[in-house]
Amino acid sequence: MNSFDALLIVSFGGPEKHEDVLPFLENVLRGKNVPRERMLEVAEHYYHFDGRSPINEQTKELIAAVEQEFRNHGVKMPVYWGNRNWHPFLADTLKQMQADGIRHAAALVTSAFGSYSGCRQYREDIARALQAAGTQDLLIEKLPNFCDREEFIATMVDRVRATMVELPPPERSGAGPIKAEQLIFTAHSIPLSMAESSPYVRQLKEASARVAAACRVSNWTLVYQSRSGPPSQPWLAPDICDYLREQHAAGVHSVILCPIGFISDHMEVLYDLDTEARALCDQLGIKMVRAGTAGSHPKMISMLRDMVLNSDASPVLAYCEAGCCPAPQRPAGAGHCPAP
């Protein structure tokens, strides 16, 4: 058992208002060779919501739920929060932790699946922030990815089951499993080169299969969303909107979308699914319902407490096994622009 004296929540960060959007995106894209036109295109996603990403508010809700869980179980441990790309920045948080006398902290990254951007890059972020803050004597250990934890799977099962009742009665009639095409899992698309050097796709398929089985869905589909690379660079496919068009042509009338690859209803979920995919479904005449993300579900919060108290963590400077999730090699113009 680890003797942590604090929990550090490490997240992506997001703008709070209109004037934050471009500086935030410049932080996200620094060193990634993304054309400015693409950055401005993504900025419009944020402007659609008055420049405010929901991710910071949802991180605050997560922290409040974890703090309450700690109090309920007699765990005396402060919870800190540091972001990769926006306030509160990780280096500033580390300085505060050191000033508060913290010496050994568990780091929870708000990403369930293994990939460069969802795991190793956060390790690198923490290592750089420790150096930038001058807090190298502060020991930070990243908690493991949790996509295979029973609590995460149970949370997503609850989210899907809660949504299934929203389908029109004909699709829910009978005692058998629902039609395969009605349940569509989504995750952020990443370049194939990144996917092939990480457990990302395997983990997504395994988690989706477990959720579908528990929901008594005999077949299911995993698709991707939020691709942002140039057409010349292969990314994970099919895209959610392309798949919806194919299913409409095949006679599908209703779908459940489950964004299993996202921990909270942040910008990519709100824009790419709730705005773009829903508009397409309305145009095609498809009934679309969307399952919630894990968020602050009680089973998730209980899982986080158990991870902090009992999980075997790995020192941030040790990284993963050799060759796992290496940093992508980006030729000029081939960067990508995430928009969480």
Buried (B, 14 or more C-beta within 10 A) or exposed (E): EBEBBBBBBBBBBBBBEBEBBBEBBEBBBEEBEBBEEBBEEBBEBBEEBEBBBBBBBBBEBBBEBBBEBBEEEEBEBBBBBBBBBBBBBBBBBBBBBBEEEBEEBBBBBBBBBBBBBBBBBBBBBBBEBBEBBEBEEBBBBBBBBBBBBEBBBBBBBBBBBEBBEBBEEEBEEEEEBBBBBBBBBBBBBBBBBBBEBBBBBEBBBBBBBBBBBBBEBEEBBBBBBBBBBBEEBEBBEBBBBEBBBEBBEEEBBBBBBBBBBBBBBBBBBBBBBBBBBBEBBEEBEBBBBBBBBBBBBEBBBBBBBBBBBEBEBBEBBEBBEEEBBBEBEBEEEBBBBBBB
